[in-house]
Amino acid sequence: MSPAAKSQNREFIVGSMVGFYGIHIEGEIEEMYSHSNGAISGMGGLSFGFNVKRSFSENIYGVFDLRYIRKGGLFEFLNPYGLQAFVSINLDYIEIPLLIGFKINLKKKYVFAESGLAYAKMLSSKMLASEFYG
């Protein structure tokens, strides 16, 4: 979702964004938790922020974003007592992409292509374990 507001004779477009997504983790469990009997799964994620778009010509534009992103994973297993236990990891990021975009005119539609660089900084990381972790 990304509503936008236009200003200054349509040269700048300011918008906000919010997104919900799923995370899928691949790989061997032993990479993170050695000799385990559990399963790793991704958790739902959240992203929100704002962006500013500036047109340089009819078909070329630049975009500056500022986003907050939360990622994570969940590890569920049976502890030595046979009880279900879990360990979850939450990672919070701030990301600042700087993009250049191209608008390609097709007959009745437009195709947009964007590319650029992004700087990301981890704000915090938490590892939570259930009380039956052992």
N, C-alpha and C positions, 0 to 999 in steps of 0.2 A: 504494500500500500504506500502510495507516495503522492499526496496532494501537493499542489504547487501554487504559488502566488507570483504574479508578474509585477515588475516595477521598472521605472526609468525607461519608458518607451520600449518595453520588451527586450532590452539589452541584457538585463539580469532576470533570472527566474530563480526564486527561492522556494525550496520545498522541504518537507519533512518526510521521514520514512519510519516504518515499523515492520518488522518481519519476525515470523515464527518458523522454525525449521527443525528438522530431525538430523541427528548425527549418527552415522554408522561407523563403527570401529572394526577394522580388519586386522588380522595377524594372529599369532600364536599367543595364548594366555601366558605361557611361560616367559615371554618377553617382559611382562610387568609383574606377574605373580608366579613365582616358581612352584612347581609341583602342586598344582591346585586342581580342585574338582569342580570348579565353577564356570561361569560364563560371563564374558564382558559384553556390555551393550552400550550404545550411545544414549544420550538423554536429549530431550528437546532443548532447543536453544532459543535465544531472544536477541534481537538486534534492533536498535533505534538510533535516530540521529537526524541530521539535516544536511542539505546540500545547496550549493549555489551553482547555477549554470550561466555561462556567458557566451553569447554568440559572437564569433569573429567574422563570419561571412554567412551566406545563405546555407552552406553545407558543412561548415566546420565550427565546432564549439569546444569550450573547456568546462570541466566540472571539478568542483572542490567539495569533498564530503567530510563530515565528522561523525563517526559512528561508535556506539558502545555495542560490544558483542560479548555474550556469555556462552561458553562451550563447556562440555563436560562428558563424563562417562560413569558408568555404574558397573561394579563387579559384584555378582551374587554368587555365594558358595555355601557349602555346609561346613560348619566349624567342627573341631574334633568331638564335640558333644552331640553332633547330629542335628544341630539347630541351624536354621537359615540365617545367614549373616550377610552383610554387604559393606562395601567401601565405595564411596562416591568421590569424584574429583570435579571441582568447579573452577573454571578459569575465566577471569574477567579481563577484557581487552578494550583499549581505545584504538581506533584505526582512522587514519587520515589518508584517503586516496586522492590523488591529483591525476585527472584523466583528460585526454584529448579525444573528441568524438567526431565521427563523420556521419552525415545524414545522406543516404543514397536514395534517390528518387526512382522508384519503379512506376509502372503505368498509373496505378491508382493507390499504391501503398508506398510506405517508406521503410527502409531498413536502416537501423542504427548500429554502428560499430564503435566501441570505445576501447581504449588501451591507455596504460599509464603506469605510474608507480604508486605504492602505498606504504606508509609508515605505520607500524603497529607496536604498541607498548602494552605489556601485561600489567594490569593494575593490581590484581590480587589472585592468589590461588589458595584453594582450601581442599583439604582431604578430610572427609567425614567418615567415621567407622561406626557401625551399629554396636550396641552395648554387648552383643554376644560375639564380638569379633574374636575374643580369646587371645 
